[in-house]
Every structure is written in structure tokens, then in C-alpha cells.
Amino acid sequence: MPAYNRPDVLARTIESLLSQTYRDFALVVTDDAPSPAVSAIIDGYARQYRNVIYEANSVRLGMVGNWRKVFERARQLYPRSQYFAWVSDHDVWHARWLEEMAAVLDANQDVVLAYPRSLRMEPDNARMTRRAFETVGITGRGARMRRSARHMLSGEMIYGLMRAEALEAAGVFRYVITPDRQVLLALSLFGQVKQVDEVLWYREFRRGFDLERQRGSFFPDGAPLYSYLPSHVQHFATLLWDFAVSAKGRPRFGRVAGLWYAAMQLWFSIVRDVVLPKSRLRRALGGLVKQP
Amino acid sequence: MSQQDTVSSSTAAFEHYLEVRNSIRGYRDMAAPADAFTQPERRMLSALDAMWDASPSIVSLLRQHCHPISGVCASDYHDPKRSLRARLDDEVARLLEHGDRALWIGEPAALGGFGIDALGTLYNEDTLRFFRVILLLQDAAVLKEFAGPGPRRTVWEIGGWGGFAYQFKTLCPNTTYVITGAPELLLFSAVYLMTLFPSARFRFYDRGCPDAFWTDWDAIDFAFAPESVGLEMQAPRLDLAVDLMTLERMTTSRIAAHVQRAHDLGSRYFVSMCPSGNPAAALASPVAPSLDRYYWPHPISTSRYLASALAARPREKDPVPRTYFLGWRRLRT
């Protein structure tokens, strides 16, 4: 749990996680905005539950840094753990969430990420999401990349349960805009995604997507120039570097394939933006592209 | 239902009635002193008192005598007013549009079942209330735990006349269903359920051997005990507690004791149909404060979701506007 100053709902979130029917897990909290209120809440649970580990960051790392840190600490503390999930400090998880997601990963070695349908929590309301996305049964990396770039639900999938080794190979979180989308695209090269057709995650909805807010929270010391490039270009550059230059896809796939997948990502992400009615590209073009 | 079926069902019902009455008559001595009851509770219990000496014909129409418990009156459905029919038809249509039709269970015609005749079944206000609770559990991904093939679950219903137990047990047979409350209420629920589930296994709390009540728990379908025993419940496990307008008739200390007991026994969920605000003391007690203390409100348990998905909007003209609460267990209280 990369925590950031949500003492108002933190206890509810932690209790939903500690109430999981699947008991063999640990909750590692790295707090990027330590305060007496937050530490009092988490310390209280850590005293009672040995699987709760709390660490406050001495300097602010920003959102990407904190997400990376929590993954690294979890891997250091539990190197034999096969699965990993990021959890927020404000959402709510159904008690069977971990049991159901782990069962999917246990049953199918080709699946690297399992996530459920979600419900959007609004003030005094709740809305079920009906959107579906998965790549189960798609064995080709290129086909998975194409489908993921076009259709994936990164905001929901990023809180799914993942194979820790695959996530590591995919590069964890990168210092780019929409890093969730970037890592999930990279992850699509390492295996399939399965959506469990049950609402088992309740997601707090506060504000819509905001690039400026992302830059501010990702880069506390100031946003680098490249962060103003289109996100697809940033993602292309990281995929190119990781898989075509550094050959991090080996032994599964080589540099040429890595180059091809990076190019596919760029092309199909642009296609997605052209086709998607509410895309930023459409907004930027100011209606030049006709609505389908 | 043919005339022969009706006669045989009525005969069986009266035999069940005699058996149940014999089993639970002693519970009256175990009930709280009269001054522990609230005004609404005293009103309800005195209206049900005649059931201790019911004739076969009264038992054969048992369902039509449940009015003091749920407030739903059979006479309203003999020739239903257009406004009532229109409202219920609209609500049923919305519920079936939102929810899984396979979960719909109408009011059985047995024991004087009544309601609007449509969809191939009868339904009335109670039927809809129960269906809403079922859909609430379904939307919250809770029902699957009870309907699925996993380990046998325990459900505790506080009071009621047996109608929700009938719906729930039909959908989730692999559950042990405990009902506690005033003996007058048990007289209704036990006879009703015994008649509708003739091959189910029933157990009644016996003061002579109290520990036996809690043994071999998985071997029984329905268990009945007085309120005082419910508050000392020793069930090996508890998974869901249910209150459909029963707690609101109790004093706040008894409400809290029930919710706390469910929490202490580890009941992961608590579902309640209870007053939506602060009702007048002469009509009902507030239940929400006790629920909030021991259970987190489930994210779908919001007034707008209930109104849009479950057509459950507190009706202002009701003396006690009510809402539905589904909570999941707090680890700290």
C-alpha cells in the first residue's frame, strides 16, 4: 500500500484487507506523507496483526517513487511470495477478493494478472462497472499487445493481483505519465490477463483524470521535460529501451521482437485515441476528427 | 394447489402447530419481563397472543394473521387498490430488470398466502422486501458464499414470520438457519417453515438439555430459540445476521446486544431493514447507531443505489420510513 494522507478512510481500507478470507499475505505500507494520524492508525493494526508492516518515507518520493518502493520492500521482505498487488489507501476490497484472484493465478500459469469487476463509490451512491477486458486464451504476444493497447482498463487492472516475477520483468512502475498503462502494456508481453466476473473491488471516485495533477504527484521535485511528451511516446521510449536495447525480454523474446512490440504499442495506442470518443487526442484536435 | 392438497397441507400445518406450540410454550417463562418491552413490541405481541389457542382453520390461514409482524395486510390484496397494484408492479418490474430473475421467489399459496397474482406467482409487499434483501446480497457478492458448494453456513434471523427464511433457504439450501425471538413469532415462523419444507430437519431449544441445541449443527436446517438464548448463542460459526424490522421494536440496549452478539460470533455480514432516520419513540427505535458501531456500511448500501437499483426509497408517508442496511464486520469497535 503506497499511502498518501488519507486518515479519513484508512481504517476502513485496512480492515477490508485484513478481513480477507485468504489469509496467507502481508500488507506492506510505505507512507509518503507521514503524519501522526496515519501512523497511529497503521501502528494500531501493526501491533495486532503481524502481517502488517509500516514504513514512513523520510523524504517524499512522489507517487511513482512510492509505488516502486512498496514493490521493492515487499520483494525484499517476502522474496518467496509469488504474487503481488498494489492496494490504495482509500478503496475497499471484498473479503473474497484475494481468494478469488489467487485461485485464478493458481489455476492458470499463463495468466499474469487477475482482477475483478469493480464498483465506483461516489458520495452517497455506487455504480457498477460493466466494462470487460481480458486476454485469456491469446497466446501471441503481439496479439495481446495489440488488444491491450486498444482496449485495456488500466485504472482497474493496475490494482489486480499479479505474478511478482512477471511484474519485475515488465519494469514495475516507470517515471512516465500514466505509468499504470505503461507497465500493464509491458506486462502483456509476459502473459495473459483474466477478469473475474464479480464485483469484488470498490473504488473511490473523486476526480477525473488530470495530467497536471499527475505530473505534480509523480515528480515532487518538478516535472522533467519529457513528461510533456504524449504519453504513448513516453511508453514507446521505455518499451524500446527495455526490450529492444536492454533485451530485458530475454529469454522469452529478443531485441527485434522487443522493437516490434514497442512499435505496435505506439501504433495501436494512437489508433485507440483516434477511435475512442472521449480521448485526449480528440479533445486536442478540437473536433476535427468526427465522432463515430 | 388442488382442494385435496389444500386440505392435506392444512392438516399437516395444524399438526406442526401443535408440535411447535408444545416445544416453545416454555419459552414464555424465559422471555424478558413485560417492562423490558417497548410499546410497539407490546402492541405486536398482544395482537399475536390469540395464536396460542388457534383453531385448525386459523392455522390453515396462518399467513393472513402475520399482519402485526410485518404490517402487510391480506385484505389489501383481496381486491387491491389501483395505486397499490401500480406501485408494486412498477417496483417488481424494476427489480427484475436490475436483478437476476432466477432469484425471484413468489409468495407460496400454502397457509393462506396472498398477493397480486402475476408472473405465475403471488407477490405482496413482504415478497418484494425479501427479494430486495436477496438482490442486495447478490449485488454485494455475498449470496454466492451461501448458495455455492462451499462449507455449510449459518444464518441467524432475529424474529420474522418465516417468509425471508423460506426465500433464503430455497436459494441456499446448504445453510443452517437459526431464528430467535419472542415465542409468539417462533410460533409463526416454525409452523410456516415446517409446512413449506416438510422434509427439512428442525430443532427447538430445550431448557432441559441446553447444550444439545448447539451440537451436530450441520445436520439441521432450521433451529428455533428464545431471544435470551439467541443473545448467548454458541453456534460453531455465524456467517450472516438478518433483521427485517424486528430490532426496531426493541429497546436500544437489546438492539445493541443482538448486533454485538452477531459481531462477537464473527458474523461477517449483517443485513437489516430498519428505520432510515430517527423514528418517533412510540413507533420504533433507531437501529443504525448499533449497526454502525459493529459493521461498516457496504459500499452498495447507499440511499441512491438502493433507490435506483432496488427501487427502495423510504416512503415519506410511512409512519416509519425505512431503508436497507448491509454491513461488513468491523475488526475494531
Contacts between the chains, C-beta under 8 A, distances in Angstrom:
chain1	res1	chain2	res2	distance
A	11	B	332	7.5
A	12	B	296	5.7
A	15	B	296	6.9
A	15	B	330	6.4
A	15	B	331	4.8
A	15	B	332	7.4
A	16	B	296	7.8
A	16	B	328	7.6
A	18	B	331	6.0
A	19	B	268	7.4
A	19	B	328	7.0
A	19	B	329	6.9
A	19	B	331	6.8
A	44	B	332	7.8
A	92	B	299	5.8
A	94	B	140	7.9
A	94	B	141	5.6
A	95	B	268	6.3
A	95	B	328	7.0
A	96	B	141	6.9
A	96	B	145	7.2
A	119	B	299	5.9
A	119	B	300	6.6
A	121	B	299	4.9
A	124	B	302	5.1
A	124	B	303	6.1
A	124	B	304	5.4
A	125	B	302	5.5
A	125	B	304	4.0
A	125	B	305	5.9
A	126	B	299	5.3
A	126	B	300	4.9
A	126	B	302	5.4
A	126	B	304	7.7
A	126	B	305	4.3
A	127	B	305	8.0
A	128	B	139	7.5
A	198	B	141	5.2
A	198	B	144	7.4
A	199	B	139	7.4
A	199	B	141	5.8
A	200	B	141	5.9
A	202	B	299	4.0
